[in-house]
Amino acid sequence: MILIFAEQKYPRLEYISQLIFREILGSEVNIITDREAFLNSPFPGICYATAPAGDGLYMGSHSLLTTTTREMPPLTAVSYEGETGFFPAAPGSFLPFDPFASAFLAVSRLEEYGTETRDQHGRFPAAASFLHRYGLLSKAVVNRWARLIARALEEKYGQPLFAPPACQLLTTIDVDNAWAYRHKGLLKNSATLLRKIFTGNFSAASEQFLVLCCKREDPYDNYRFISTVYKGNEEKLMYFFLLGDRARYDKQVTWRNRHLRELIRQTAASFLTGIHPSYSAGKDPTTRRLCMEKERLEQITGTQISASRQHYLLLEFPRTYRKLLEAGLTADYTMGYPDATGFRAGTATPFFFYDLEKEEVTPLKIHPFVAMDVTLRQYLQLSPRDAISTLNALHAEVKATGGLFSTIWHNESLNDRGFWRGYKMVFERLNKEGIGNGGS
């Protein structure tokens, strides 16, 4: 048990303390406002107030955690033993910056509320984030700040208080388009085949013809390969299925297709499965489409669905997460950038969504990811060798600081042809090494 003395019960301080101590460091924490009880307690403690209390660790309280402001505060970077934090601390504080306020700023995503900085799909770009501006996007800074707090407490009280960092592995597959050619109907296949012939794309036309004649495997049908990589480690793999109605950015085979339904049933029997809310559902201000797509997946699998990841990683605070909660979803896997790898919220540790407009902790648990195949190949244009190097560096960061090493892949990116040549090897090598090397 770690005690924190504060002059009042501040919801933001309570939230970030639970994340740092319970979720990251694996310890119970309690915030008390009784100074005498704090001074007389046998438990290790931190005073987070305007003045020290006793001879315990002291951190001067910052207004970000003691008010309800939603304005992005001015930032001053502070360096300390190779780490960078924000909000210079009051004299006498055990660190030169406030790790609690710094962590809350990163995790709450305050900078994304009301911002007009968006890409063509309405997404907040990585380059606009304060972590990117300070060169910290590739570091799990919240976990690093938590370890600084842990070290200070252990040095102060002269005993080990916290377990070492632990890394878990989770690989996720977004099925935006289950097959390239098969099970799409005669009319559609005929139209696309003729288009390839008339535009001179004879190699693609030949491939499509051979697939339809059952002379070659469909290039997107990589499910057996994925299952083989994760044989014996099925709990480390998760699928998200797109079941929206066909639209410009939603190209999936209709959810009524018996082959798609059978694929989903077989997948859900062995692996964790969630809904991949369509682009249309993400843009819909209501939950109508989201609930409809969730119900489709529940009907197919015969199970209740609680997890989601937004198609195109559409994420707008707080609207997107409020819609998920309204639809009965309690876990989301969208927290990451489409245009950069790293730690969007400064952490690899799953955390609960804090609604800044309502100033409350919600039941929606956010599971961050560190990299996506499309980011590596399309946005960053990395070769397979450079992609492995980037992923290994991110894996090493999570192993060192603790949390979930989660990545996003698509069944179509594993076809090992053309644009995606070599990435099948990246997937296989990364995940085999991750399972046996720090990805418990």
C-alpha positions in Angstrom: 0.0 0.0 0.0 1.2 3.5 -1.0 -0.4 6.5 0.7 -0.7 9.9 -1.0 -1.6 12.9 1.1 -3.5 15.6 -0.7 -5.4 18.7 0.6 -8.5 17.5 -1.2 -9.8 14.5 -3.0 -9.0 15.5 -6.6 -10.5 13.2 -9.2 -7.6 13.7 -11.6 -5.0 12.9 -9.0 -7.0 9.8 -7.9 -7.2 8.6 -11.5 -3.5 9.0 -12.4 -2.4 7.6 -9.0 -4.4 4.4 -9.7 -2.8 4.1 -13.2 0.7 4.7 -11.9 0.6 2.5 -8.8 -2.0 -0.2 -9.5 -1.8 -0.7 -13.3 1.9 0.0 -13.9 3.7 -0.7 -10.6 1.3 -3.4 -9.3 0.7 -1.8 -5.9 -2.4 -0.6 -4.1 -2.6 3.2 -3.5 -4.9 5.3 -1.3 -5.3 9.1 -1.2 -6.0 10.6 2.2 -6.7 14.2 3.3 -6.1 13.6 7.0 -2.6 15.0 7.6 -2.2 13.3 11.1 -3.3 10.0 9.7 -0.7 10.3 6.9 2.1 11.3 9.4 1.3 8.4 11.7 0.8 5.7 9.0 3.3 2.9 8.7 2.9 2.8 4.9 5.3 4.4 2.4 3.8 7.7 1.3 4.0 10.8 -0.9 2.8 14.2 0.0 1.2 15.8 -3.0 0.3 19.3 -1.7 1.3 22.9 -1.6 3.7 22.2 1.3 5.5 19.2 2.7 4.0 17.0 5.4 6.5 15.2 7.6 9.7 13.8 6.3 8.3 11.6 3.5 8.6 12.3 -0.2 7.1 15.6 -1.3 5.9 16.7 -4.7 4.4 20.2 -5.0 0.9 19.9 -6.4 0.2 21.2 -9.9 -3.0 23.0 -10.9 -3.5 20.5 -13.8 -4.5 17.9 -11.3 -6.2 20.2 -8.7 -8.6 22.0 -11.1 -10.8 21.1 -14.0 -9.1 23.1 -16.8 -9.2 21.7 -20.3 -6.9 24.3 -21.7 -3.6 22.9 -23.0 -1.0 24.2 -20.4 2.2 25.9 -21.4 5.0 23.2 -21.3 8.5 23.4 -20.0 10.7 20.3 -20.6 12.8 19.3 -17.6 15.7 16.8 -18.0 16.6 14.4 -15.2 19.0 11.5 -15.4 18.3 10.9 -19.1 14.6 11.3 -18.7 12.4 14.2 -19.8 9.3 15.4 -17.9 7.2 18.5 -17.7 5.9 21.0 -15.2 8.9 22.1 -13.1 8.4 21.0 -9.5 8.3 23.2 -6.4 11.4 23.4 -4.3 11.9 20.4 -2.1 10.1 18.0 -4.5 11.7 14.6 -4.9 11.9 15.1 -8.7 12.6 18.3 -10.6 9.4 17.8 -12.6 5.9 16.7 -11.7 5.5 13.0 -12.9 1.8 12.9 -11.9 0.8 16.0 -13.9 3.0 14.9 -16.8 1.4 11.5 -16.9 -2.1 12.8 -16.7 -1.4 15.2 -19.6 -0.3 12.3 -21.8 -2.9 9.7 -20.9 -6.0 12.0 -20.7 -5.3 13.1 -24.3 -6.2 16.7 -23.2 -4.4 18.1 -26.3 -6.9 16.3 -28.6 -10.0 17.9 -27.1 -11.4 20.5 -29.4 -8.3 20.8 -31.6 -8.8 21.8 -35.2 -5.5 20.1 -36.3 -6.8 17.1 -38.3 -5.9 15.1 -41.4 -8.2 14.4 -44.3 -10.1 11.8 -42.3 -10.5 14.0 -39.3 -7.7 12.3 -37.3 -5.3 13.9 -34.9 -1.8 13.7 -36.5 1.2 12.4 -34.6 3.2 15.5 -35.6 0.8 17.7 -33.7 1.4 15.9 -30.4 3.6 17.3 -27.6 5.3 14.0 -27.2 6.4 14.1 -30.9 7.5 17.7 -30.6 9.8 16.8 -27.7 11.1 13.6 -29.4 9.4 11.3 -26.9 6.9 9.4 -29.0 9.1 6.3 -29.2 9.4 6.2 -25.4 6.8 4.9 -22.9 7.3 8.0 -20.8 4.4 7.4 -18.4 5.9 4.1 -17.4 9.4 5.7 -17.2 8.0 8.4 -14.9 6.3 5.7 -12.8 9.6 3.9 -12.4 11.3 7.1 -11.2 8.6 7.4 -8.5 9.1 3.7 -7.6 12.9 4.2 -7.3 12.5 7.3 -5.1 10.1 5.4 -2.8 12.4 2.4 -2.5 15.4 4.5 -1.8 13.5 6.5 0.8 12.2 3.5 2.7 15.2 1.3 2.1 13.4 -1.8 0.7 12.0 -3.2 -2.5 8.3 -2.2 -2.9 7.5 -3.0 -6.5 7.8 -5.8 -9.0 10.1 -5.4 -12.0 8.5 -4.5 -15.4 6.6 -7.2 -17.2 5.9 -7.3 -20.9 2.9 -9.0 -22.5 2.4 -9.6 -26.2 -0.8 -9.1 -28.2 -1.0 -9.2 -32.0 -4.2 -8.0 -33.6 -5.6 -8.6 -37.1 -8.0 -6.2 -38.8 -10.1 -8.0 -41.4 -11.1 -5.1 -43.6 -11.4 -7.4 -46.7 -11.5 -11.1 -46.1 -10.7 -12.1 -49.6 -9.2 -10.4 -52.7 -11.3 -12.3 -55.2 -13.2 -15.2 -53.8 -16.8 -15.1 -52.5 -17.5 -11.7 -54.1 -20.0 -12.8 -56.7 -19.9 -13.3 -60.4 -20.9 -9.8 -61.4 -18.3 -8.0 -59.2 -15.5 -10.4 -60.2 -16.3 -10.1 -63.9 -16.3 -6.3 -63.7 -12.9 -6.1 -61.9 -11.4 -8.7 -64.2 -12.4 -6.9 -67.3 -11.2 -3.6 -65.9 -7.7 -5.1 -65.3 -7.6 -6.5 -68.8 -8.7 -3.2 -70.4 -6.2 -1.2 -68.4 -3.3 -3.6 -69.3 -2.9 -5.0 -65.8 -2.5 -8.5 -67.2 -0.5 -10.0 -64.2 -3.3 -9.0 -61.8 -5.9 -10.3 -64.2 -4.1 -13.6 -64.5 -3.8 -13.9 -60.7 -7.5 -13.2 -60.3 -8.4 -15.8 -63.0 -6.3 -18.5 -61.4 -7.7 -17.8 -58.0 -11.3 -18.0 -59.2 -10.4 -21.3 -61.0 -9.0 -22.6 -57.7 -5.5 -22.9 -59.3 -4.1 -20.5 -56.8 -4.8 -19.4 -53.2 -6.5 -16.1 -52.7 -3.8 -13.6 -51.7 -5.8 -12.3 -48.7 -6.5 -15.8 -47.4 -3.7 -16.0 -44.8 -5.7 -17.2 -41.9 -4.1 -20.7 -41.8 -0.6 -19.1 -41.8 -1.5 -16.8 -38.9 -2.9 -19.6 -36.9 0.3 -21.6 -37.4 2.4 -18.8 -36.1 0.2 -18.6 -33.0 -0.3 -22.3 -32.4 -0.2 -22.9 -28.7 -0.4 -19.1 -28.0 -3.9 -18.4 -29.2 -4.6 -16.0 -26.3 -2.0 -13.6 -27.8 -3.9 -13.1 -31.0 -7.0 -11.1 -31.6 -9.2 -10.4 -34.7 -11.4 -7.4 -35.5 -14.0 -7.9 -38.2 -15.5 -5.1 -40.4 -19.2 -5.7 -40.8 -20.5 -2.3 -42.0 -22.6 -1.8 -45.1 -20.6 -1.3 -48.3 -19.4 2.3 -48.8 -16.4 4.3 -50.1 -14.1 3.4 -47.2 -15.9 0.1 -46.2 -15.2 -2.5 -48.8 -15.8 -5.8 -46.9 -17.8 -8.7 -48.3 -21.4 -8.4 -47.1 -21.9 -9.7 -43.6 -24.7 -11.9 -44.9 -22.1 -13.9 -47.0 -22.1 -17.5 -45.7 -18.4 -17.9 -46.3 -17.5 -14.8 -44.3 -19.9 -15.8 -41.5 -18.2 -19.2 -41.3 -14.8 -17.6 -41.3 -15.8 -15.5 -38.4 -17.3 -18.4 -36.5 -14.2 -20.5 -36.9 -11.9 -17.6 -35.9 -14.0 -16.7 -32.8 -13.8 -20.3 -31.7 -10.1 -20.1 -31.2 -9.2 -16.4 -30.8 -10.3 -13.3 -29.1 -12.7 -11.4 -31.5 -13.9 -7.8 -31.6 -15.9 -5.5 -33.8 -14.2 -3.2 -36.3 -16.7 -0.3 -36.5 -16.9 0.9 -40.1 -15.8 4.3 -41.4 -19.5 5.1 -41.7 -20.1 4.1 -38.1 -17.2 6.2 -37.0 -18.5 9.3 -38.7 -22.1 8.8 -37.6 -22.9 11.1 -34.7 -25.3 8.5 -33.4 -24.7 4.9 -32.3 -27.1 3.4 -34.8 -24.6 1.9 -37.2 -22.2 1.0 -34.4 -24.9 -1.0 -32.5 -26.1 -2.6 -35.7 -22.6 -3.8 -36.6 -21.9 -5.0 -33.1 -25.2 -7.0 -33.1 -24.3 -8.6 -36.5 -21.0 -9.9 -35.0 -22.8 -11.1 -31.9 -25.4 -12.9 -34.0 -22.7 -14.7 -36.1 -20.5 -15.7 -33.1 -23.3 -16.3 -30.6 -21.3 -14.4 -28.0 -21.4 -11.0 -26.4 -18.9 -8.6 -28.0 -17.1 -6.1 -25.7 -14.1 -5.1 -27.7 -13.6 -2.8 -30.7 -11.1 -1.0 -32.9 -12.1 1.9 -35.1 -11.7 1.4 -38.9 -9.1 3.9 -40.2 -8.3 4.5 -36.5 -11.0 7.2 -36.4 -10.8 8.7 -32.9 -12.3 11.9 -31.7 -12.3 12.9 -28.0 -14.6 12.4 -26.2 -17.3 11.5 -28.8 -15.9 8.2 -30.1 -15.4 6.7 -26.7 -18.7 7.9 -25.4 -20.4 6.1 -28.4 -18.5 2.9 -27.5 -19.7 3.1 -23.9 -23.3 3.8 -25.1 -23.1 0.7 -27.3 -22.0 -1.5 -24.4 -18.4 -1.9 -25.4 -15.8 -1.9 -22.6 -12.5 -2.3 -24.3 -11.0 -0.4 -27.2 -7.8 -1.0 -29.2 -7.6 2.2 -31.3 -5.0 4.1 -29.2 -2.2 4.7 -31.6 -1.3 6.7 -34.7 -1.8 5.8 -38.3 1.1 8.0 -39.4 3.7 7.1 -36.8 4.8 4.3 -34.5 5.2 4.7 -30.8 3.1 5.6 -27.7 0.3 8.0 -28.5 -0.7 8.2 -24.8 2.8 7.9 -23.5 2.2 4.3 -22.3 1.9 0.7 -23.4 -0.1 -0.1 -20.2 -3.9 -0.4 -20.7 -5.8 2.3 -18.9 -9.4 3.5 -18.3 -10.7 6.4 -20.4 -11.0 9.6 -18.3 -13.7 11.8 -19.7 -12.3 15.3 -19.3 -15.7 17.0 -20.0 -17.4 15.0 -17.3 -14.4 14.8 -15.0 -14.9 11.1 -14.4 -13.3 7.7 -14.9 -15.3 5.5 -17.3 -15.5 1.6 -17.5 -13.9 1.8 -21.0 -10.4 0.3 -20.9 -8.0 1.5 -23.6 -5.4 -0.9 -24.9 -2.7 1.0 -26.8 -0.8 -0.4 -29.8 2.7 0.6 -30.8 2.8 0.0 -34.6 0.7 -0.9 -37.6 1.7 -2.6 -40.8 0.3 0.2 -42.9 2.2 2.7 -40.9 5.5 0.9 -41.4 5.1 0.2 -45.1 2.9 3.0 -46.5 3.4 6.0 -44.2 7.1 5.4 -43.3 8.0 3.4 -46.4 10.2 1.0 -44.4 11.9 -2.0 -46.0 11.3 -5.3 -44.2 14.7 -5.0 -42.6 14.0 -1.5 -41.3 10.5 -2.5 -40.1 12.1 -5.3 -38.0 14.6 -2.8 -36.5 11.8 -0.4 -35.6 9.6 -3.1 -34.1 12.5 -4.5 -32.1 13.3 -1.1 -30.7 9.7 -0.7 -29.6 9.6 -4.2 -28.2 12.7 -3.4 -26.2 11.1 -0.3 -24.8 8.0 -2.2 -23.6 10.2 -5.0 -22.1 12.2 -2.3 -20.2 9.3 -0.3 -18.9 6.4 -2.8 -18.8 3.1 -3.0 -20.5 1.5 -4.5 -23.6 3.5 -4.9 -26.8 0.6 -4.7 -29.2 0.7 -4.4 -33.0 -1.8 -4.2 -35.8 -1.7 -6.3 -39.0 -4.1 -7.0 -41.8 -4.7 -10.4 -43.5 -4.0 -8.7 -46.8 -0.6 -7.4 -45.8 0.7 -10.9 -45.3 0.3 -11.9 -49.0 4.1 -11.5 -49.5 3.6 -10.0 -53.0 4.2 -6.7 -54.6 3.8 -3.8 -52.2 3.8 -6.1 -49.2 6.7 -8.4 -50.3 8.8 -9.3 -47.2 6.3 -8.3 -44.6 5.1 -11.8 -44.1 8.6 -12.6 -42.8 8.4 -9.5 -40.6 5.2 -10.7 -39.0 6.5 -14.3 -38.5 9.9 -13.3 -37.2 8.6 -10.5 -34.9 5.9 -12.6 -33.3 7.8 -15.8 -32.9 10.6 -13.9 -31.2 8.1 -11.9 -29.2 6.4 -15.0 -27.9 9.6 -16.5 -26.6 11.5 -13.3 -25.6 9.8 -11.1 -23.1 6.3 -11.3 -24.6 4.7 -13.5 -22.0 
